[in-house]
Amino acid sequence: MTSDIDTSPAGPTGHACIQAYLKTLDGSPGVYRMLDAQARVLYVGKARNLRARVSNYARPSGHSGRIARMISETASMMFLTTKTETEALLLEQNLIKQLKPKYNVLLRDDKSFPYIFISSEHDFPRIEKHRGAKTRKGRYYGPFASAGAVNRTLNTLQKVFLLRSCSDREVEAGDRPCLNYHMKRCAGPCGSKISKEDYAKLVAAADDFLRGRSTKVQSDLAEEMQLASENLEFEKAAALRDRIRALTHVQSAQGINPQGVKEADVIALHLESGQACVQVFFIRANQNWGNRDFYPRVGSEIEAAEVLEAFIGQFYDSKEPPRQLILSHPIENIELMAEALSTKAGRKVEVVVPQRGEKAELVEGAARNARESLARKMSETATQAKLLAGVAEAFNLSGPPQRIEVYDNSHIQGAHAVGGMIVAGPEGFMKNSYRKFNIKGDEITPGDDFGMMKEVLHRRFSRLQKEDPDREKGMWPDLLLIDGGAGQVSAVHEIMVQHGVQEIPMVGVAKGEDRDHGKEEFHRVGQRAFALRRNDPVLYFIQRLRDEAHRFAIGTHRAKRAKTVSATPLDDVPGVGATRKRALLAHFGSAKAVTRANLADLKAVDGVSDKLAETIYDFFHEGG
């Protein structure tokens, strides 16, 4: 429960502005926002006592340089009161993620994490990678730190437990085993090579391993191997031996597998020269399921406690917290944070800062990774800064570009055409800013690369002018790189003139002689084409940008083409979802057979009601 406190501009800025709000505040807990003269949010904070916290900012001295700058820019404030301080903490982190204030610590990489999923909707459950909302019935194990970590584990689990990765349709057909069966990576339900009961035992063993009972799993496999050997079933014994080896391999690949920590995130911070790295290790079922480094936006003169508390609040805003958080540094409100996370999770969450023992060793390892990762990042950033300065010199820019947008198209003879945009800046590729464009223009001739590029840039600038008309949000490019020569540059220039943004530098990158790497030519409006020295680092940098744009566009095109190829006429029938679609395909064998089926046959399909059967029949026989 929150309530607003009405605020209006206080007139003066800085301490005097803040002082004017004190008479409107009481000792309630809540969240405050500090805004500049243009009503942009500078900072979002929480308080157990709003009046006490705001009075600190009203003091004219005793502040760090960062806080003093923030106070001097403050022209107005906004307040939300809450019932409890815990509610204020949750609201604060939500607002920070939404508003991205200038003076708050910001978590910039907030992607979801992959899980391993075992379905409970099928007699022969499939093991697969899952990312996103947990809407399907089954068991979810994770999170894993990266797609690579979950893929490596999945690869080994398929060797050890022989769970299928093939489609439900292949299993329901049951006519022939898939390739994985012949590679000893699947028990073969798709070829009716295993009973439902025996397959369930494999699923139970996989569950045991993913729940941390790996010793039991290895013991059971060893007993089976010994029994097979005694019965002179040497081929079976050898297969069991290989499965035990694969299980041992996945355990060794996980590195540290703590005995005394069943479920925790180990979170370590390293601060240096106004930059920060937070390293998170995911411990689940006494196993290390990988680690990920994060580089939150921080400023100088900021304390570790503030960085870590802000990171935790934002990180778990959209993720389920584990039962324990193990931290490298104490945070100011450790009990409050534990209470907020417990409220969010609906169970107890403990937050600890260990001083000795196994947990302290885990934190030390994570802190070492954070320190080394930040050193690499700072080195890469320094190199990137030199390259951006070189780009500015090569293309006569007013300064090193902070945002380079690179565009490319992909299609096959005009079919499944897509445009791709990648973005790079001082910290490298900005993958969360990548965009894809499905080419929609009906008037574009198939294969017309000029027309496609014009559509992409028209849509891009239309959106920019709508979402950031004042160019204050950092969304506008400082440099456009286009894959193509003089013709593409001329086509894009037309669109830029149409939108009134022709002052943005734009360069076409053409392959040059023999379409050879290293002989690229650069085209600009009204200027002669030129080239860079073959061994120039800036040339290599632009090649990497162009290749990344090409890779992204090709990948987007392939995904679109695959989706189109896998589409069936059933996708457009009202009331036919994924489950009924699978039932129809399993019954008739193909979508084409469904379109030709008579009404009686459609009614015979399991899960298809008489009314739906009539809908399907009418859809394919309307006017027939």
Buried (B, 14 or more C-beta within 10 A) or exposed (E): EEEEBEBEBBEEBBBEBBBBBBEBBEEBBBBBBBBBEEEBBBBBBBBBBBBEBBBEBBEEEEBEEBBBBBBEBBBBBBBBBBEBBBBBBBBBBBBBBEBBBBBBBBBEEBEEBBBBBBBEEBEBBBBBBBBEEEEEEBBBBBBBBBEEBBEBBBEBBBBBBBBBBBEBEBBBBBEEBBEBBEEEBBBBBBBEBBEEEEBBBBBEBBBBBBBBBBEEBBEBBEEBBEEBBEEEBEEBBEBBBBBBEBBBBBBEEBEBBBEEBBEBBBBBBBBEEEBBBBBBBBBBBBBBBBBBBBBBBBBEEBBBBBBBBBBBBBBBBEBBBBBBBBBBBEBEBBEBBBBBBBBBBEEEBBBBBBEEEBBBEBBBBBBEBBBBBBEEBBEEBEEBEEBBBBBBEBBEBEEBBBBBBBBBBBBEEBEBBBBBBBBBBBEEBBEEBBBBBEBEBEEBEEEBBBBBBBBBBBBBBEEBBEEEEEEEEEEBBBBBBBBBBBBBBBBBBBBBEBBEBBEBBBBBBBBBEEEEBBBBBBBBBEEEBEBBEEEBEBBBBBBBBBBBBBBBBBBBBEEBBEEEEEEBEBEEBEEBEEEBBBBBBBBBEEBEEBBEBEBEBBBEBEEBEEEBBEBBBEBBEEEE
